[in-house]
Amino acid sequence: MYIQNLQPGLVDNLSYLTVLANKNGRLVCKVLDVEGRLAKTLVATINEGRQQLELNMGDLNTGRYVLNAFSGDIFIKSIRFDKQ
């Protein structure tokens, strides 16, 4: 599984994560604040192929965050973003 990008980089309420998968799987995204505290956990079932996931970030406070993506227990990618 490969995470292509997170759009937009400056998040308001909704953000979009582009995922490429060579097989069906489970994606877990942990959103951490700048102090490393868990702010949100997102879980999605991923189908084989390319897809765009809609992520609701409206409940996060304004600030900087890191989204860590995992396929099962395997770390895939870390993406930094700002919430306005």
ChimeraX attribute file (.defattr): number of C-alpha atoms within 10 A of each C-alpha:
attribute: neighborCount
match mode: 1-to-1
recipient: residues
	/A:1	20
	/A:2	15
	/A:3	19
	/A:4	13
	/A:5	14
	/A:6	21
	/A:7	16
	/A:8	13
	/A:9	14
	/A:10	14
	/A:11	21
	/A:12	16
	/A:13	13
	/A:14	12
	/A:15	18
	/A:16	17
	/A:17	15
	/A:18	15
	/A:19	20
	/A:20	16
	/A:21	15
	/A:22	12
	/A:23	10
	/A:24	12
	/A:25	15
	/A:26	15
	/A:27	21
	/A:28	21
	/A:29	22
	/A:30	18
	/A:31	24
	/A:32	18
	/A:33	17
	/A:34	12
	/A:35	8
	/A:36	10
	/A:37	11
	/A:38	14
	/A:39	15
	/A:40	14
	/A:41	13
	/A:42	13
	/A:43	12
	/A:44	13
	/A:45	10
	/A:46	21
	/A:47	15
	/A:48	13
	/A:49	12
	/A:50	16
	/A:51	14
	/A:52	17
	/A:53	15
	/A:54	13
	/A:55	16
	/A:56	14
	/A:57	15
	/A:58	14
	/A:59	10
	/A:60	18
	/A:61	12
	/A:62	12
	/A:63	12
	/A:64	17
	/A:65	22
	/A:66	19
	/A:67	22
	/A:68	17
	/A:69	23
	/A:70	20
	/A:71	17
	/A:72	11
	/A:73	10
	/A:74	11
	/A:75	12
	/A:76	16
	/A:77	15
	/A:78	14
	/A:79	14
	/A:80	16
	/A:81	17
	/A:82	14
	/A:83	16
	/A:84	13
